[in-house]
Amino acid sequence: MSSKGGRKELLKKFLGKKSLIIESNYGRSFMTKSKFNFDYYNELSLSEFGLCPHQKDFMGSEKTMWTYRFIECCMVYTLPVTFIETPLGAEFTRGFVFYEDNHFDESDVKFNMILAKKNFDLAKERFTLNTEVVNSIINEKNKQ
């Protein structure tokens, strides 16, 4: 996570619990932005729940708020935890199973692989290109 945008403040309540929170600019740095971060995805894939804070000072519309972390969690069978102070857009989260930080208590919430698989399937459908679309893009490019 980046320390900007009030994320540190949002994540404070998870410190000292069974949470691993690492401050990093790996995905924001020009030198590493285009490189796949195996360590990051390995840690995320070993997690049952993934914290998905958005930045508090975001200037955009609350209706269109989204974050890569939410998608990444779904793609590695990790259930997302969003933050009530920085809600993600309803259309973005529609159909997904996720928890909000104010209702998330590790002693009450149990990981469920069936729900994680449902999220994976929906994320794959919504956020990846299928073979048909890829082929049409290639064909269109070849015509040029």
Secondary structure, 3 states (H helix, E strand, C coil): CCCHHHHHHHHHHHCCCCCCCCCCCCCCCCCCCCCCCHHHHHHHHCCCEEECCCCCCCCCCHHHCCCHHHHHHHHCCCEEEECCCCCCCHHHHCCCCCEEHHHCCCCCCCCCHHHHHHHHHHHHHHHCCCHHHHHHHHHHHHHC
